[in-house]
């Protein structure tokens, strides 16, 4: 259970001060395709997961809710994120990779959950804002640019060029390049869950500007 809770906290570590979210009134509510589970009907272990997610996100939102339908998968899924969190992969590059997924997959909820993290870790706010608006990536830090370029290429439906691969490898080394690759795949899955269950609209109460969907 400690691993599950740690994974949840990594996913939403920038959200602690937000009020309970109210989703945009556009019909794309998280209950359109999925009704949040009755917490009283959950097993004690899953109830802890549910309560932690509600506390961190302000309500029964996010990918953890539909995943409670498959507790075996949900538990193993959390272990993967926990394992990644224990590696030497820089949290700055961690967040840049996730923002690449959010931008390319047009995943507003992921953007909401992670844009503030990147700023807190030193990525300039104006660079984050340009990405939010769908402008070409323009990072002043060459290493940031290489990581974002690799993450973007990995998400695109095309081969990753040797140049892009070697640039990222030069920043991260072999081990953390693999860790970043797995992390990007993890959050690509998150984007799919959010999209499928229409949980990709950020709360009005968020201080994070809404991702401009391209």
C-alpha positions in Angstrom: 0.0 0.0 0.0 2.9 2.4 0.7 4.0 2.0 -2.9 0.5 2.7 -4.2 0.2 5.9 -2.1 3.6 7.0 -3.2 2.7 6.6 -6.8 -0.4 8.7 -6.3 1.5 11.5 -4.6 4.0 11.6 -7.5 1.2 12.0 -10.0 -0.4 15.0 -8.3 2.4 16.5 -6.2 1.6 20.1 -7.3 -2.1 20.0 -6.4 -2.1 20.2 -2.7 -3.5 23.7 -2.4 -6.3 23.4 -4.8 -10.0 23.6 -3.8 -12.3 20.8 -4.8 -12.5 20.9 -8.6 -15.6 21.8 -10.6 -15.3 20.5 -14.2 -16.1 22.7 -17.2 -19.8 22.8 -18.1 -19.3 21.4 -21.6 -20.9 17.9 -21.2 -17.6 16.1 -21.0 -18.0 15.1 -17.4 -16.1 12.2 -15.8 -19.4 10.4 -15.1 -20.5 10.3 -18.7 -18.9 6.9 -19.2 -17.9 5.9 -15.7 -19.7 6.3 -12.4 -17.2 6.7 -9.5 -17.3 3.6 -7.3 -19.2 3.5 -4.0 -16.3 3.9 -1.6 -18.2 1.8 1.0 -18.3 -1.1 -1.4 -14.5 -1.2 -1.9 -12.1 -3.5 -0.1 -10.1 -1.9 2.7 -7.0 -1.7 0.4 -8.8 -0.1 -2.5 -10.7 2.2 -0.2 -7.3 3.6 0.9 -6.4 4.2 -2.8 -9.8 5.8 -3.4 -9.5 8.1 -0.3 -6.0 9.2 -1.2 -6.9 10.0 -4.8 -9.9 12.0 -3.6 -7.8 13.9 -1.1 -5.1 14.8 -3.6 -7.4 15.7 -6.5 -10.3 17.1 -4.6 -12.9 14.5 -5.8 -13.3 11.2 -7.5 -11.4 12.3 -10.6 -8.5 11.1 -12.6 -7.3 7.7 -14.0 -7.3 5.9 -10.7 -11.1 5.9 -10.5 -11.9 3.7 -13.5 -8.9 1.6 -12.8 -10.5 0.5 -9.5 -12.7 -1.7 -11.7 -9.6 -3.9 -12.2 -7.8 -3.9 -8.9 -5.1 -6.4 -10.0 -4.0 -4.1 -12.8 -4.4 -0.9 -10.7 -2.0 -2.3 -8.1 0.6 -3.5 -10.5 0.3 -0.2 -12.5 1.1 1.7 -9.3 4.2 -0.4 -8.6 5.6 0.6 -12.0 5.4 4.3 -11.2 6.8 3.6 -7.7 9.8 1.8 -9.3 10.4 4.7 -11.7 10.2 7.1 -8.8 13.0 5.3 -7.1 15.4 5.6 -10.1 18.0 8.3 -10.7 15.9 9.9 -13.5 15.8 13.7 -12.9 12.3 14.9 -11.8 12.8 17.9 -14.0 13.2 15.6 -17.1 10.4 13.4 -15.7 8.0 16.4 -15.8 9.2 17.5 -19.2 8.5 14.1 -20.6 5.0 14.1 -19.1 4.2 17.5 -20.6 5.3 16.2 -24.0 2.7 13.4 -23.6 0.0 15.9 -22.5 0.8 18.3 -25.3 0.9 15.7 -28.1 -2.0 13.7 -26.9 -4.0 16.8 -26.2 -4.6 15.7 -22.5 -5.7 18.7 -20.5 -6.0 16.7 -17.2 -2.3 15.6 -17.5 -1.3 19.1 -18.3 -3.2 20.4 -15.2 -1.6 17.8 -13.0 2.0 18.4 -14.1 2.5 21.9 -15.6 3.1 23.4 -12.1 5.5 20.7 -11.2 7.8 21.6 -14.1 7.8 25.2 -13.1 8.6 24.3 -9.5 11.5 22.3 -10.8 13.0 25.2 -12.7 11.5 25.1 -16.2 10.8 28.7 -17.1 7.1 29.5 -17.0 7.1 31.2 -20.4 8.4 28.0 -22.0 5.6 26.1 -20.4 3.1 28.7 -21.6 4.3 28.5 -25.2 3.7 24.7 -25.1 0.3 25.2 -23.6 -0.7 27.4 -26.5 0.5 24.9 -29.0 3.5 27.0 -30.1 6.8 25.2 -31.2 8.9 24.1 -28.3 11.6 26.6 -27.5 13.7 25.7 -24.5 16.6 27.9 -23.5 18.3 25.0 -21.7 19.8 22.7 -24.4 19.3 19.6 -22.2 15.6 20.4 -21.7 15.2 20.8 -25.4 16.8 17.4 -26.1 14.6 15.6 -23.6 11.4 17.2 -24.9 12.5 16.5 -28.5 13.0 12.8 -27.6 9.7 12.5 -25.7 7.8 14.1 -28.6 9.5 11.9 -31.2 8.7 8.8 -29.1 5.0 9.7 -28.9 4.7 10.5 -32.6 3.9 7.7 -35.0 7.3 7.7 -36.6 10.7 6.2 -35.8 13.0 8.0 -33.4 16.0 9.3 -35.3 19.6 8.4 -34.3 20.3 12.1 -33.8 17.3 12.5 -31.4 18.1 9.3 -29.6 21.8 10.1 -29.1 21.0 13.6 -27.9 18.8 12.3 -25.2 21.3 9.5 -24.3 24.0 12.1 -24.0 21.9 13.9 -21.3 20.6 10.9 -19.5 22.9 7.9 -20.1 21.6 4.5 -21.0 19.8 3.6 -17.8 17.8 6.8 -17.4 17.0 7.0 -21.1 15.3 3.6 -20.7 13.6 4.9 -17.5 12.3 8.0 -19.4 11.1 5.8 -22.2 9.0 3.6 -19.8 7.7 6.7 -18.0 6.5 8.2 -21.3 4.7 4.9 -22.1 3.1 5.0 -18.7 1.7 8.5 -19.1 0.6 7.7 -22.6 -1.6 5.0 -21.0 -2.8 7.6 -18.5 -3.8 9.9 -21.4 -5.8 7.0 -23.0 -7.7 6.3 -19.8 -8.4 10.0 -19.3 -9.6 10.3 -22.8 -11.8 7.2 -22.8 -13.6 8.2 -19.6 -13.7 11.9 -20.4 -11.6 12.9 -17.5 -9.4 15.3 -19.5 -11.0 18.6 -18.7 -9.2 20.5 -15.9 -11.1 22.0 -12.9 -12.2 25.6 -13.1 -10.7 26.1 -9.7 -7.2 25.2 -11.0 -4.6 28.0 -11.1 -3.2 26.3 -14.2 -4.4 27.8 -17.5 -6.3 25.3 -19.6 -4.3 23.4 -22.3 -5.2 24.7 -25.8 -6.2 21.5 -27.6 -4.8 21.4 -31.2 
